[in-house]
Amino acid sequence: MIQVLFVILLWVIPIILVTNTYFKMDKEERQKLKTEFKSPLTFLCVGLLIIGFLLSLSGIILAIGLLQHIGVTMVFTSWFTTSIVNWKKGKTNFIKSAVLILLGVLGIAAYGFMVT
């Protein structure tokens, strides 16, 4: 029972904090945020990362392996997407992006080794 309560808090507290921050913004910042959230890259980079972490932690707390695996998959997908997008936009050079992708592959290998 306590695990369910903890998972509910794990999901509700960030939602409350984000909503509170949104209402503190002025009208121009709100509009800018809305246009950013309409971009598919925002969902693939930040959205998958946040939802993946929350799903992974929920799976760990509730001891549901499938939920944990889905969350970890979403986090690594976001990791690769962010690395490639930052390289394409010129925020990082090719070497840094390649190193980040290599770290992601090593992370997937380590996770797969720990799970099996």
RAZI-V575849 format. One record per backbone hydrogen bond with DSSP energy under -0.5 kcal/mol. CO is the residue of the C=O (numbers start at 1). NH is the residue of the N-H. If there is no record, write none. Layout:
((CO;NH) (CO;NH))
//
This chain:
((1;5) (2;6) (3;7) (4;8) (5;9) (6;10) (7;11) (8;12) (9;13) (11;15) (12;16) (13;17) (14;18) (15;19) (16;20) (17;21) (18;22) (19;23) (20;24) (21;25) (22;25) (26;30) (27;31) (28;32) (29;33) (30;34) (31;35) (32;36) (33;37) (34;38) (36;39) (39;42) (39;43) (40;44) (41;45) (42;46) (42;47) (43;48) (45;49) (46;50) (47;51) (48;52) (49;53) (50;54) (51;55) (52;56) (53;57) (54;58) (55;59) (56;60) (57;61) (58;62) (59;63) (59;64) (63;65) (64;68) (65;69) (66;70) (67;71) (68;72) (69;73) (70;74) (71;75) (72;76) (73;77) (74;78) (75;79) (76;80) (77;81) (78;82) (79;83) (80;84) (81;85) (82;86) (83;87) (84;88) (85;89) (86;91) (86;92) (87;90) (93;97) (94;98) (95;99) (96;100) (97;101) (98;102) (99;103) (100;104) (101;105) (102;106) (103;107) (104;108) (105;109) (106;110) (107;111) (108;112) (109;113) (110;114) (111;115) (112;116))
//
